[in-house]
Amino acid sequence: MSLDAPTLSRPETTTTSLNEVRRVIPEECYRRPRGRAAVALTQAVVLYLVPVAALAVTDAWWALPILWALAGLGIAGLFVLGHDASHGALVESRRANRLIARMCMAPSAHVEAAWDLGHNRIHHGYTTRQGFDFVWHPLTVDEYRSLGRFGRLRHRFEWSFLGSGAYYAHSVWLGKMWVFRGGGKRQGTIDRDKAVLTTVMAVAVAVAVVAGALTGGWLAAIWLPIKLFVIPLAVFLQIIGWTVYVHHVDPDIRWWPRREWTQFKGQMESTTVLRLPRLVNRLWMHNIMVHVPHHVDTRLPFHQLPRATEAIAAAYPGTVRESRASIRRFWRSTRACKLYDFDAGRWLPYSAARA
């Protein structure tokens, strides 16, 4: 965040209106130059295609883990830009944003219309509100007690240090992307997006199967699509599961009962700004961890989020939660944040369910 924050007057009282927060964001933060978007998209495409192309021509044991990690990060880079476009924030054209979003989300097997409903409208509309925000929604002690043995085991794994990818794959990607049926007019759009994406995925897999069969027989026909698509997707799901977790789960982040929740509390007080290593952020993550201004106003393009953060933090000192992303911090969160007491506003360990 190298740009100097503008001179702003501090509000006399804390407001519950996000519109007042949005007024402190400089107007230039809403500019969406096509050239900036084109450069970012080109970079993301190259960083995805290069490791995938390398995977297609090698089976060296030492190279595969590196290339899978890079391919998973490449999917993440495309997805973050698609996420921006799905919000209508990448370029000015609404139609171009929607097209870019669908293309960028294809490698991650995300149905853009379903993402628009679940993420853009529900998650952003009711961030950390009890019974509404479905993303990493914590269970109460009574809800955990009501689970069967398998449900408790799954919860313990998905809320563990290693389980964020499994949680995201089960609860968000599968549950809210492919299985979910919303009904109404929106479901027609979701079904059409599913049909197009399924066709694209089927063609890609078929090409890989044929290429494998022609070059290495039936074993290669099975292995090539797994190597090119399935394992990088699994890596991506782990990355995005961790990313979404650290945005809204932490011992210092509060979730709110329905009666106490407000947009200000959900978007300002229950969201974070996390600093990543510069190279990782520059190549793949595109400021996705600068999350407070994104929740304040989803119209902000990714490259303006740091400057918007400076303006918001200057106007609301002590409200914007900012820290460095680290494995140690994630480990601490997964140890402490298991269940939730909405009345007391605090995270609980599993031992609370045995009391």
C-alpha positions as CSV (number, residue, x, y, z in Angstrom):
1,M,0.0,0.0,0.0
2,S,2.4,2.6,-1.2
3,L,0.0,5.3,-2.2
4,D,-0.6,8.1,0.3
5,A,-4.1,8.3,1.7
6,P,-6.0,11.4,1.0
7,T,-6.7,13.9,3.8
8,L,-10.0,13.0,5.3
9,S,-12.0,14.1,8.3
10,R,-12.8,11.5,10.9
11,P,-16.5,10.8,11.4
12,E,-17.7,11.9,14.8
13,T,-19.6,8.7,15.4
14,T,-19.4,5.2,14.1
15,T,-22.0,4.8,11.4
16,T,-24.0,1.7,10.5
17,S,-24.4,2.9,6.9
18,L,-22.0,1.6,4.3
19,N,-22.9,4.5,2.1
20,E,-21.0,6.8,4.4
21,V,-18.0,4.5,4.3
22,R,-18.1,4.5,0.5
23,R,-18.1,8.3,0.4
24,V,-14.5,8.4,1.8
25,I,-13.2,6.2,-1.1
26,P,-11.6,8.4,-3.8
27,E,-13.5,8.5,-7.0
28,E,-10.4,7.4,-9.0
29,C,-10.6,4.1,-7.2
30,Y,-13.5,3.2,-9.4
31,R,-11.7,3.5,-12.7
32,R,-11.4,0.3,-14.6
33,P,-9.0,0.8,-17.5
34,R,-9.2,-1.9,-20.1
35,G,-5.4,-2.0,-20.5
36,R,-4.9,-2.9,-16.9
37,A,-7.4,-5.7,-17.1
38,A,-5.9,-7.0,-20.4
39,V,-2.4,-7.2,-18.8
40,A,-3.7,-9.0,-15.7
41,L,-5.7,-11.4,-17.8
42,T,-2.8,-12.2,-20.2
43,Q,-0.5,-12.8,-17.2
44,A,-3.1,-15.1,-15.6
45,V,-3.6,-17.1,-18.8
46,V,0.1,-17.6,-19.3
47,L,0.7,-18.6,-15.7
48,Y,-2.0,-21.3,-16.1
49,L,-1.2,-22.6,-19.5
50,V,2.6,-22.9,-19.1
51,P,2.5,-25.4,-16.2
52,V,-0.4,-27.3,-17.8
53,A,1.6,-27.6,-21.1
54,A,4.6,-28.8,-19.1
55,L,2.4,-31.4,-17.3
56,A,1.4,-32.7,-20.7
57,V,4.9,-33.6,-21.7
58,T,6.5,-34.8,-18.5
59,D,6.0,-37.5,-15.9
60,A,9.2,-36.8,-14.0
61,W,8.5,-37.5,-10.3
62,W,10.3,-34.4,-9.1
63,A,8.6,-32.1,-11.6
64,L,5.0,-33.2,-11.1
65,P,4.4,-31.7,-7.6
66,I,6.0,-28.4,-8.6
67,L,3.9,-28.2,-11.8
68,W,0.7,-29.2,-10.0
69,A,1.3,-26.4,-7.4
70,L,1.9,-23.9,-10.2
71,A,-1.2,-25.1,-12.2
72,G,-3.3,-24.8,-9.0
73,L,-2.0,-21.3,-8.4
74,G,-2.7,-20.5,-12.1
75,I,-6.3,-21.6,-11.7
76,A,-6.5,-19.4,-8.6
77,G,-5.1,-16.4,-10.5
78,L,-7.7,-16.8,-13.3
79,F,-10.4,-17.3,-10.7
80,V,-9.6,-14.1,-8.7
81,L,-9.9,-12.1,-11.9
82,G,-13.1,-14.0,-12.8
83,H,-14.4,-13.2,-9.3
84,D,-13.7,-9.5,-10.0
85,A,-15.5,-9.7,-13.3
86,S,-18.5,-11.5,-11.8
87,H,-18.9,-8.5,-9.5
88,G,-18.8,-6.2,-12.6
89,A,-15.6,-4.6,-11.3
90,L,-12.9,-5.7,-13.9
91,V,-13.9,-3.6,-16.9
92,E,-16.7,-1.1,-17.6
93,S,-18.8,-3.3,-19.9
94,R,-21.4,-5.5,-18.1
95,R,-21.4,-8.0,-21.0
96,A,-17.7,-8.2,-21.2
97,N,-17.4,-8.7,-17.4
98,R,-19.9,-11.6,-17.6
99,L,-18.0,-13.3,-20.5
100,I,-14.6,-12.8,-18.8
101,A,-16.0,-14.3,-15.5
102,R,-17.3,-17.4,-17.3
103,M,-14.1,-18.0,-19.1
104,C,-11.8,-17.4,-16.1
105,M,-13.9,-19.7,-13.9
106,A,-13.9,-22.5,-16.3
107,P,-10.6,-24.1,-15.2
108,S,-11.9,-24.2,-11.6
109,A,-15.2,-25.8,-12.8
110,H,-17.3,-23.0,-11.2
111,V,-20.7,-22.2,-12.6
112,E,-20.6,-18.4,-12.8
113,A,-24.4,-17.9,-12.5
114,A,-24.5,-20.0,-9.4
115,W,-21.5,-18.2,-8.0
116,D,-23.2,-14.9,-8.6
117,L,-26.2,-16.0,-6.6
118,G,-24.3,-17.7,-3.7
119,H,-21.3,-15.4,-3.4
120,N,-22.2,-12.0,-4.8
121,R,-25.7,-11.8,-3.5
122,I,-26.0,-14.1,-0.4
123,H,-22.4,-14.0,1.0
124,H,-21.9,-10.3,0.3
125,G,-25.4,-9.4,1.2
126,Y,-25.3,-11.1,4.6
127,T,-21.6,-11.5,5.6
128,T,-21.2,-13.2,8.9
129,R,-24.9,-13.1,9.8
130,Q,-26.3,-16.1,11.6
131,G,-28.4,-18.3,9.5
132,F,-27.8,-16.4,6.3
133,D,-24.1,-16.4,5.3
134,F,-23.4,-20.0,4.4
135,V,-19.7,-19.7,3.8
136,W,-17.8,-21.1,6.8
137,H,-20.9,-20.6,8.9
138,P,-20.0,-21.8,12.4
139,L,-22.1,-24.3,14.3
140,T,-23.4,-23.7,17.8
141,V,-22.8,-26.2,20.6
142,D,-26.4,-27.5,20.3
143,E,-26.1,-27.8,16.5
144,Y,-22.8,-29.8,16.8
145,R,-24.4,-32.1,19.5
146,S,-27.2,-32.9,17.1
147,L,-24.8,-34.2,14.5
148,G,-24.4,-37.9,14.0
149,R,-21.0,-39.6,14.4
150,F,-20.1,-39.1,10.7
151,G,-21.2,-35.5,10.8
152,R,-19.0,-34.8,13.8
153,L,-16.0,-36.5,12.2
154,R,-16.5,-34.5,8.9
155,H,-16.8,-31.3,10.9
156,R,-13.7,-32.0,12.8
157,F,-11.7,-32.6,9.6
158,E,-13.2,-29.7,7.6
159,W,-12.5,-27.2,10.4
160,S,-9.0,-28.5,10.9
161,F,-5.6,-27.2,9.6
162,L,-5.8,-29.6,6.6
163,G,-9.5,-29.5,5.9
164,S,-10.3,-26.2,4.4
165,G,-10.1,-27.5,0.8
166,A,-12.5,-30.4,1.7
167,Y,-14.9,-28.0,3.3
168,Y,-15.0,-25.7,0.3
169,A,-15.3,-28.6,-2.1
170,H,-18.2,-30.2,-0.2
171,S,-20.1,-27.1,1.1
172,V,-19.5,-24.5,-1.6
173,W,-18.3,-26.0,-4.8
174,L,-20.5,-29.1,-4.9
175,G,-23.3,-28.1,-2.6
176,K,-23.8,-24.5,-3.8
177,M,-22.5,-24.8,-7.3
178,W,-23.6,-28.1,-8.8
179,V,-26.2,-29.7,-6.6
180,F,-28.0,-26.6,-5.5
181,R,-31.4,-25.8,-7.0
182,G,-32.6,-22.3,-6.4
183,G,-35.8,-22.3,-8.5
184,G,-37.3,-19.3,-10.2
185,K,-36.0,-17.4,-13.2
186,R,-32.4,-17.4,-11.9
187,Q,-32.3,-21.2,-12.1
188,G,-32.7,-21.1,-15.8
189,T,-29.5,-19.0,-16.2
190,I,-27.7,-21.4,-13.8
191,D,-28.8,-24.4,-15.8
192,R,-27.6,-22.9,-19.0
193,D,-24.2,-22.0,-17.5
194,K,-23.9,-25.6,-16.2
195,A,-24.7,-27.0,-19.6
196,V,-22.1,-24.8,-21.4
197,L,-19.4,-25.5,-18.7
198,T,-20.1,-29.2,-18.7
199,T,-19.7,-29.3,-22.5
200,V,-16.4,-27.4,-22.3
201,M,-15.1,-29.7,-19.6
202,A,-16.2,-32.8,-21.4
203,V,-14.5,-31.7,-24.6
204,A,-11.3,-30.9,-22.7
205,V,-11.3,-34.3,-21.0
206,A,-12.1,-36.1,-24.3
207,V,-9.1,-34.4,-26.0
208,A,-6.8,-35.4,-23.2
209,V,-8.1,-39.0,-23.2
210,V,-7.6,-39.3,-27.0
211,A,-4.1,-37.7,-26.8
212,G,-3.2,-40.1,-24.0
213,A,-4.4,-43.1,-25.8
214,L,-2.5,-42.2,-29.0
215,T,0.7,-41.6,-27.2
216,G,0.7,-44.1,-24.4
217,G,-2.2,-46.5,-24.5
218,W,-5.2,-46.9,-22.2
219,L,-3.2,-46.2,-19.0
220,A,-2.1,-42.8,-20.4
221,A,-5.6,-42.1,-21.5
222,I,-6.8,-42.3,-17.9
223,W,-3.7,-40.6,-16.4
224,L,-3.5,-37.6,-18.7
225,P,-6.8,-35.9,-17.8
226,I,-6.2,-36.6,-14.1
227,K,-2.7,-35.1,-14.4
228,L,-3.8,-32.1,-16.3
229,F,-7.2,-31.2,-14.8
230,V,-8.2,-33.2,-11.7
231,I,-5.1,-32.7,-9.5
232,P,-4.6,-29.0,-10.3
233,L,-8.3,-28.5,-9.5
234,A,-7.8,-30.3,-6.1
235,V,-4.8,-28.0,-5.4
236,F,-7.0,-24.9,-6.3
237,L,-9.8,-26.1,-4.0
238,Q,-7.3,-26.2,-1.1
239,I,-6.1,-22.7,-2.0
240,I,-9.5,-21.2,-2.2
241,G,-10.7,-23.0,0.8
242,W,-7.9,-21.5,2.9
243,T,-8.4,-18.1,1.3
244,V,-12.1,-17.9,2.1
245,Y,-11.5,-19.3,5.6
246,V,-9.0,-16.6,6.6
247,H,-11.3,-13.8,5.3
248,H,-14.0,-14.4,7.9
249,V,-12.7,-16.9,10.5
250,D,-10.3,-15.9,13.2
251,P,-10.4,-15.7,17.0
252,D,-10.7,-11.9,16.7
253,I,-13.5,-12.0,14.0
254,R,-17.0,-12.0,15.3
255,W,-20.1,-13.5,13.7
256,W,-23.4,-11.8,14.5
257,P,-26.9,-12.9,15.6
258,R,-29.7,-11.9,13.2
259,R,-31.0,-9.2,15.5
260,E,-27.6,-7.5,16.1
261,W,-26.2,-7.8,12.5
262,T,-25.8,-4.8,10.3
263,Q,-24.1,-4.2,7.0
264,F,-21.4,-2.1,8.8
265,K,-20.7,-4.9,11.3
266,G,-20.6,-7.6,8.7
267,Q,-18.6,-5.8,6.0
268,M,-16.3,-3.7,8.1
269,E,-15.8,-5.4,11.5
270,S,-16.0,-9.1,10.4
271,T,-13.7,-8.9,7.4
272,T,-9.9,-8.6,7.1
273,V,-6.9,-7.2,5.2
274,L,-4.1,-9.8,5.1
275,R,-0.7,-9.1,3.7
276,L,0.8,-11.7,1.4
277,P,4.3,-12.0,0.0
278,R,4.5,-9.4,-2.8
279,L,5.4,-11.9,-5.5
280,V,2.6,-14.2,-4.7
281,N,0.1,-11.3,-4.5
282,R,1.4,-9.8,-7.8
283,L,1.5,-13.0,-9.8
284,W,-1.6,-14.9,-8.6
285,M,-3.7,-13.4,-5.8
286,H,-4.4,-9.9,-7.3
287,N,-5.2,-8.2,-3.9
288,I,-7.9,-10.7,-3.0
289,M,-6.6,-10.6,0.6
290,V,-7.3,-6.8,0.7
291,H,-10.8,-7.8,1.6
292,V,-12.4,-5.0,3.7
293,P,-12.8,-2.5,0.8
294,H,-14.0,-5.3,-1.5
295,H,-16.8,-6.0,1.0
296,V,-17.6,-2.3,1.5
297,D,-18.0,-1.8,-2.3
298,T,-17.7,-4.7,-4.8
299,R,-17.5,-2.2,-7.7
300,L,-13.8,-1.5,-6.8
301,P,-11.4,-3.2,-9.2
302,F,-8.6,-5.4,-7.7
303,H,-5.8,-2.9,-8.4
304,Q,-7.5,-0.1,-6.4
305,L,-8.2,-2.1,-3.3
306,P,-5.0,-1.0,-1.4
307,R,-5.7,2.7,-2.0
308,A,-9.3,2.3,-1.0
309,T,-8.1,0.5,2.2
310,E,-5.9,3.5,3.1
311,A,-8.9,5.9,2.7
312,I,-11.2,3.7,4.8
313,A,-8.6,3.1,7.5
314,A,-7.9,6.8,7.8
315,A,-11.6,7.6,8.2
316,Y,-12.3,4.7,10.6
317,P,-9.2,4.2,12.6
318,G,-9.2,1.0,14.6
319,T,-12.0,-0.6,12.6
320,V,-10.0,-2.1,9.7
321,R,-8.4,-5.3,10.8
322,E,-5.0,-5.7,9.2
323,S,-2.3,-8.3,9.7
324,R,0.2,-10.6,7.9
325,A,-1.1,-13.9,6.5
326,S,0.9,-16.8,8.0
327,I,0.7,-20.5,8.5
328,R,1.1,-19.9,12.3
329,R,-1.9,-17.6,12.3
330,F,-4.0,-20.1,10.3
331,W,-2.9,-22.9,12.7
332,R,-4.0,-20.8,15.7
333,S,-7.4,-20.1,14.1
334,T,-8.1,-23.7,13.3
335,R,-7.2,-24.7,16.8
336,A,-9.4,-22.1,18.4
337,C,-12.4,-21.7,16.1
338,K,-14.5,-24.8,16.2
339,L,-18.0,-23.8,17.4
340,Y,-19.6,-20.5,18.1
341,D,-21.6,-18.8,20.9
342,F,-23.7,-16.2,19.1
343,D,-25.1,-14.7,22.3
344,A,-21.6,-14.2,23.8
345,G,-20.0,-13.4,20.5
346,R,-17.0,-15.8,20.9
347,W,-15.5,-18.9,19.4
348,L,-15.5,-22.1,21.4
349,P,-13.4,-25.4,21.3
350,Y,-15.1,-28.8,20.8
351,S,-14.7,-29.3,24.6
352,A,-17.6,-26.9,25.0
353,A,-19.9,-29.5,23.5
354,R,-19.0,-32.0,26.3
355,A,-19.8,-29.6,29.1
